[in-house]
Amino acid sequence: MPDGLYVVNFGATDVAGNSGGRVATLTVDSTPPVFSNIRTNPQGISYLIPPSKTTISFNLSENATVLIDVFNKDNLRIKEILSKSLDLGANSAEWDGTDSSGSQLPDGSYNLNFKATDLAGNIGTAAATI
């Protein structure tokens, strides 16, 4: 069944001939949220001019709960930088270049993993490098 809004009519008649019914609406949503226009500013983390923060901006195709994690070059998760419900459209998060214990990380490139879960449970993912 394609995504969309449907009207469903329910009706029943018992053995005595009594009948009744209800009308309900049903929304079918099998489309996952989509991340687009992922940008970071500045690109990467550097401690030459502290404090260093990177702003991660992105567009979201629909309202969803978004999780953004940072991974190092060995693909070890070092910090969750966002976990919250966001509206569709332009959004952003900041990362201060620290790990989950608050320790400053060395200059370098890090991977961002994005995950969005909409109200229907559909999951969309994306990745970027900073």
Beta strands, then each sheet from edge to edge (+ up, - down):
strand 1: 4-13
strand 2: 19-28
strand 3: 35-41
strand 4: 54-60
strand 5: 64-71
strand 6: 77-86
strand 7: 89-95
strand 8: 111-117
strand 9: 123-129
sheet 1: 1+ 2-
sheet 2: 3+ 4- 7+
sheet 3: 6+ 5- 8+ 9-
end
